[in-house]
Amino acid sequence: MASKSISVGVGIPMIVVGALMAWLLAPFQSEMQNTIEFVGSLIGILGVVFFISGLFYTKEPVMH
């Protein structure tokens, strides 16, 4: 049972915001371009981690 609120509510927006920062905002900032690319990439990677963790999250323990 996946948690849609974690995957869709947190993971996907973080991926989108990170990609927009790294690809669209960074080229316009000449002084801090490397820092903005790094922060955008970090946000995107954390969004992927949240998305995947939301797929495996269950409220009840799995009993085998």
N, C-alpha and C positions, 0 to 999 in steps of 0.2 A: 504494500500500500504506500504509494508515494505521497509526499506532501506538496500539493500544488501551490500552496501559499508561499513556500520557501522557493520552489523552482521558478514559478512565474512571477511572484511578487518581489523577489529579491535578486535572483540569479540573472534573469533576462535583462532587467533594467541596468544592472551593473555592467553587463557585457556591452550593452548599447552605449552607455555613457562612456565607458572606457575606450571603445572604438571611436566614438566621436571626438573624444579628447585627443587621442593619439593621431588620428588621421586628418581631422578637420581643423582643430584648434592649434595644434603645435606648429604647422608651417607658417602661421601668421605671427607667431611670437619668436622673434629672432634671438632675443637675449636668453630666454629660458626654454628654448625648444627641447633640449635634451631632458630637462626635468619634467616638462609637461608630457613628453612621450613616455617617460618612465612611469609617471603616476597614472597615466591613462592605461598603459599596459598592465600595471599592477591591479588596477580596478577591474579590468577585463578578466585577468586570471583569477582573481578572487570571485568574480561573478560566475566563472565556470565551476569553481570549487563549490560554491553555494548551490548552483544548479544541480550538480551531480549528487551532493549530499542530500538535497531535497528529494531526489529520486529514491534514495535508500532509507529515508527516515520513516519509522513506524512508531506509533504511540504505544502499541502493545508489543512486548517481546516475542520474538519468533521462537516457538517451541518445536523442536524436532523429535 
